[in-house]
Amino acid sequence: MAKTFERGMDIPHYKEQTEHLPVQELPQPTELIIPLKQHIGAPNRRLVSVGERVKAGQKIGDSDAAISAPVHTGLSGTVREIGSRITMTGQLEDCVVIDVDPEQEPASYTADDVSQLSTEEIRRRIREAGIVGMGGAGFPTHVKVNPPTTIDYLILNGCECEPFLTCDHRLMLEEAEEMIAGARILSKVLGGAKVIFGIEENKMDAIEVIKKKLAKEPGMEVVPLKVKYPQGAEKQLIYAATGRVVPLGKLPAEVNVVVQNVATVKAVWDAVKYRRPLTERIVTLTGPGAVQPGNYRVVIGTPLSHLLNCTGGIRSDVVRIVMGGPMTGFAQTTLDAPLVKGCGGVLALTSDLVRSSPEYLACVRCGKCVDHCPMGLYPNYIGMYGELGRYNLAKEWGALDCFECGICAYVCPSHRPIVDFVRHVKRA
Amino acid sequence: MGTDLNLQAASSPHLHAGDQVSTAMRDVTIALLPVTLVACYFFKFNVPFLIMVCVLTAMFTEVLFRRAMGKKPQLHDGSAILTGVLVALSFSAATPWWLASAATFIAVGFAKEYLGGLGWNRFNPALFGRVSVILFAPWLVYLNNEFFYWRVSFPGIDTVTQATPLTMLQMGLPLPNMGTFFIATQGGGIAESSALALILGGLYLLYKKHITWHIPVSMLATVFIGTALLGQHPVYHLLSGGLLLGAFYMATDWVTSPITKKGQIIFGVCIGIIVVVFRVLLAPTEGVAFAILIMNAFVPLIDRLTRRKKFGEEKAQLIKQTVSTGANVAVKS
């Protein structure tokens, strides 16, 4: 019996389209739009100016604040513009726009002996490489691996519980070696924490591959997890893998656990071993409206339009393009937003799949949202009071403890936009 | 590319399970089909006629009230139709159509739409309408006199005057054979025609996951144990009167029952206790209707008292206040 958490629900995972497709390189774009802030924390200041030549791997934005992560350009070129551009979330962010050189000189990186590096040096290299959580949250990794408590477990999040996405799945299959090496480094930084790979059982091939490679690795194991959404949510994953419950409003360090996404850990390896900055990632292009679905390695800052142009565009019946996963990602109204560190998927969805609630009904108290809420909240009451503007009551029923997994709005037979109400309450 | 894109601005989640309120309403209506057919066998055309009257009244009332309150009618959610069917089935086949129509008018108009529409009603609309015409019976005499010459009657209702099994039980009369009683009996309300058909419909709703076992089982078990303890015949109690209709179709109404499973069990047990008190100690009929309506009033309280722990919470906080009134959203659409 695979381990799991309480409540949550089975959502069709639609991964068949891309789970067997090896990662392909995407042709080089002609421009990069690199948001200066791709992390949670203090904003970066730019380190380049318009007209300046930049080399591949050059740092273009950084900050002195403790919670921040620098950004780099993955390709050489000339800075054309620095200004507000639309990003994945729909918000305007300061971006560095680079005209990419058609002829690229590949950046050269030398391999260091990792075992000789001090913990301080490892953390410094992680920070310098601009590594942030690549599962979507974007929390700076060097901060996360410097917790105030001792750490018993480092959990590697390979759940990929969001439907459609297969980028982490392919990474675990194709770059398992580097990922495990990265985990070894982080385990060392965390004082020898035991490493657990949490992987959902719909990725049996990845589970087998990693199990085999871990056979002679002490202190590391794979824990197969039940296929259930949101298995990859931090607190739910910790509970499933270790049985520990993170107290409400507290961080995983409270129960001596650190969680890292598998792609992040692979990036850590590159950063520590080669001092290679985080300038590329795997993105799953999929959905019924995608002409050439697949897993693509893209340079951070590649415009969404370039990815679609290179893959045959989208079908004409696409009504929604989502960046990120279908449950927590962001709908795009233009194709201008760049692919960033935290974006694992681009979905071209057709009208038969998408949720839309222009004319939702009142709550009929069917209780489905309550049955499935992974946090044990009462989305029915939160939604009702949020809609009425009675924010205190909405908070009493748990609005502030919601992490917006989206199950409530997914199951609601009245098609109520419950997550929107929650966001509304949080902002009030 | 370059085609004219028409991308929707929308917020997450971008998928939907596909459930709809109207599907549930339709399925409950389908679940009532077996018992309706058995009733048609006994009471002939009187049954579809009464159902037709109630459904048309329900739809008319919804449109009337929503228009008057400045809202768009939402007949497509199917709740008006279901309420009409439920009201009709709770009457006996010999009921004059204007009485059933009046009950439906109260059910849809006052118990539901006036309070804000589907979702905002505190009491089960069908039961509220049904019980209202009992309580207002003295005033409805006028209605009876006015409409008497408009009465519609079809063959097949000559046997209705016989005592219902529940009254026979209470009066100590010899009871019909248990087997026939289970499969089909004439007497009482339309929906009391067949316990078997009601159970079949209930199983269909369980299978479709529109209801869970918690309310019906806790309610029926309580009545079974309660009547047995008081020296009555528990099986006859289970099979007679509106108990099965109430347990599977009325008490399980989403809007008017508690939201958590724990709350639902408390709700079911309390209804069961009240039913036993009504049936054994007080008036012989409509115990189930009153019991469910009484407990409907306690649903917000049950929800608050049974509040579960959040994931990672030490101890569930008690919610002190809850307000649910549709008045505030009356002009939403």
Interface residues (C-beta under 8 A of the other chain):
Chain A: E6 I11 G90 P163 K235 Q236 Y239 V245 V246 P247 L248 G249 K250 S305 L308 N309 G313 I314 S316 V318 V319 R320 I321 V322 G324 P326 M327 T328 G329 F330 A331 Q332 T333 T334 L335 L347 L349 L353 V354 R355 S356 E359 L361 A362 C363 V364 R365 C366 G367 K368 V370 P374 M375 G376 L377 Y378 N380 Y381 M384 E387 L388 R390 L393 E396 W397 G398 D401 E404 G406 I407 A409 Y410 V411 C412 P413 S414 H415 P417 V419 D420 R423
Chain B: M1 T3 L5 N6 L7 Q8 A9 A10 S11 S12 P13 H14 L15 H16 A17 D19 Q20 V21 T23 A24 Q74 D77 G116 G117 L118 G119 W120 W254 V255 T256 S257 I259 T260 R307 R308 K309 K310 F311 G312 E313 E314 Q317 I319 K320 Q321 T322 V323 S324 G326 N328 V329 S333
